[in-house]
Amino acid sequence: MESQKIYGGLEGGGTKFVCMVGRGPQDIIEEIRIPTTTPEETVRQSIAFFARHAKKVGLSALGIASFGPLDLDESSPTYGHITATPKPGWTGADMLGRFRQAFDIPLAFELDVNAAAFGEYYWVPENRCLDSLVYFTIGTGIGAGVIVNGQLVHGLVHPEAGHVRIPHDWQADPYPGCCPFHGDCFEGLAGGPAITERWGIPAETIPDDHPAWALEAGYVALAMCNVILTLSPQRIVLGGGVMERRQLFPAIRQKVRGILNNYISSPVITGTMEKYILSPALDKRSGVLGAIAMAKVLTEGERA
């Protein structure tokens, strides 16, 4: 039975902030989208949304999931801040501090893709029986959230699998990459802006039969093989705007199988892989519903 408490969830992305109030996937009271402009304006509008609901129905807790990188070390003087982000104007933004000033309720704070991983794990029954799950968002940026034994992996900071180095065939793809930090890392070669810049047209307007998508599937497959060989996750979920091109999934699975070359002797890999590398069960709401799940776990004291 779902809790009768009401929670707020925020997924702060590079292009929009998604704000939601509710109890879970089947009980959403209101959801809005706010364009990501300046930290001052975007956070102010988000706070106003939650303040209205706090006054109207009461909020037991609020989950805040932001794009990063983030400082998630609670002992750090900059805990809750965005750190070296490529998003202009947002480096050093104190995300958590602004919400602490506005609300006297429990606040959960996480990286946006970590929240999406947690949402897919927490709310999707077939994922709750897994020991490990990796969620990638492949869109304006690329990031990964890792679940091990029901818990999010942090470590030194948090996983930054969107910036791993993958083989770059300069003859087949002379595009230098667009990551301002690493050039032709995974994000620099396969994120939405890279697709647009490489081909000279918006990624969303590129036809399904364009060679852009075979190249994209190849880069994603290489990154997925790195994750499979390093973490051996029981499931990989691929979300984000780029992965809305559903024809990418069978191409990625096929390329992953070819790259691994029968080295991983699991029927999950040698089979169809349709239940191994797949799209989010929560569709575009994985992150914001993950933020609500984090708030719920925080206040109800349950283990995920």
Residue, then its C-alpha position, 0 to 999 in steps of 0.5 A: m500500500e502506498s504511503q498517504k504522505i505527500y512528497g515533492g520531487l525535483e529533477g533539475g536538468g540542463t534544459k528543464f527542471v521537472c517538479m512533481v508533487g505526489r505519492g508515486p507513479q500512480d498518484i501524481i498531484e501535479e507536475i510542471r516543467i521549468p526552463t533551465t535559465t539562470p540558477e536564481e530564476t530557475v530555483r526561485q520558480s521551483i521553490a515557488f511551486f513546492a511552497r504552494h503545495a506545502k501550504k495547500v496540502g503539506l509536504s512530508a519531504l522533498g527529493i532534489a535531484s540535480f545535474g552535476p557534477l555535484d558535491l555529495d560529501e556531507s562533511s564538505p563545506t560545499y556540500g549540495h553545490i554544483t561543481a565543474t559543470p559545462k553548463p554556463g553560469w551554474t558552476g558553484a550554484d548552491m542547490l541544496g542551500r536554497f531549498r534549506q532556506a525555503f523549507d523546514i522539512p527533510l530534504a534528500f539530495e542526489l545527482d539527477v541520473n542517480a535519482a533516475a537509477f533509484g526511481e527505476y529500481y524502487w518503483v519497478p517490481e522486476n528491478r527490485c529483485l536485482d542486486s545491481l542495475v545501471y541507468f544511463t541518460i544519453g541526451t544533452g549530456i551523458g551520465a550513469g547512476v549505479i545501484v549495488n545491493g539496493q544502494l546508490v554508489h557514490g565513492l570519491v564523488h559519484p560515477e561519471a561514466g559519461h566521460v569514460r574514454i572509448p575508441h575513436d576511429w578518426q578515419a571513420d569519424p573525424y569529428p573531434g568531440c565537444c566535451p569542454f573538459h575531455g574532447d572525445c570522451f563518451e559524452g563528447l562523441a555521443g551526446g545530443p550536442a555532438i550528434t547535432e554538431r557533427w552532422g550540422i542539423p538538429a539530432e531530432t530531425i535526422p532521419d532514422d536511416h541516416p548513418a548518424w545512428a549506426l555511429e551512435a549505436g557503435y559508441v553507446a555499445l562500446a561504453m556499455c561493454n566497458v560497464i559490463l566488463t567493469l561492474s557486471p550489472q544485472r540490467i542496464v537501462l538507457g534513457g534520455g532524449v537520444m534513446e527515444r530513437r527506439q531503433l538504437f536498442p536492437a543495434i546497440r544489443q547486436k554491437v555489444r554482443g559482437i564486441l564481447n565476442n562470447y567472452i561473457s558466458s551468460p544467457v542474458i548476453t548470448g540471448t536476445m538481451e531485450k531484458y538486459i539493455l532496455s528503455p526506462a519502465l518509467d519513461k521520461r519520469s525516472g528522475v523525478l519519480g526517483a526524487i520522490a522515492m528518495a524523499k519517501v525512503l528518507t522520511e519513512g525509514e525503509r530500506a530501498 
